Amino acid sequence: MINLSKKSLDTTTPTTIPMIYDVGNGGASGDPPCSSYTVVNDPSRNIAAWGAGGTCDNGPLFNTNIGGRWIRFMGTGGTIMPLTSPGMNHCGAFLSGWFNESLPTTIGTIVDGNIYFELPGSPTIYIHISSSVVNCGNFYVYFLRPVMLCNARYCTV
């Protein structure tokens, strides 16, 4: 049984407004990630969305109490994280995050990797946060930790 507990706006809200809701226990427990995750439908996370400030992926969405949460991206913003740097000023933030490993091809397989954020400077400087992604058949779920810098955001394609 899937338990959907909506945390945001009703279904009549235009798709340009971010929607967040939990499936199962919302990815904050020890439940299997393919049946317990938080859905994020946010078009402003797409790499095509310009951004220079104001967003921080370090709040309750990423469950600062336990150090992270399983997240499934859906909707027009994208369903996976980019696998190469989109550069700065994308995804609605100054620092744009991408997953540095290949996505798993076998269902149920978890791949560990890092989310990288490109910092300004020459030579280019990167910071990273450890992460994981699991292949759930027709979608992927990422274990994402709170970002330690403000104005840094997880991106989608």
Buried (B, 14 or more C-beta within 10 A) or exposed (E): EEEEEEEEEEEEEEEEEBBBBBBBBBBBEEBBBBBBBBBBBBBBBBBBBEBEEEBBBBEEBBBEEEEBBBBBBBBEBBBBBBEEBBEBBBBBBBBBBBBBBEBBEEEEEEBEBBBBBBBEEEEEEEBEBEBBBBBBEEBBBBBBBBBEBBBBBBBBB
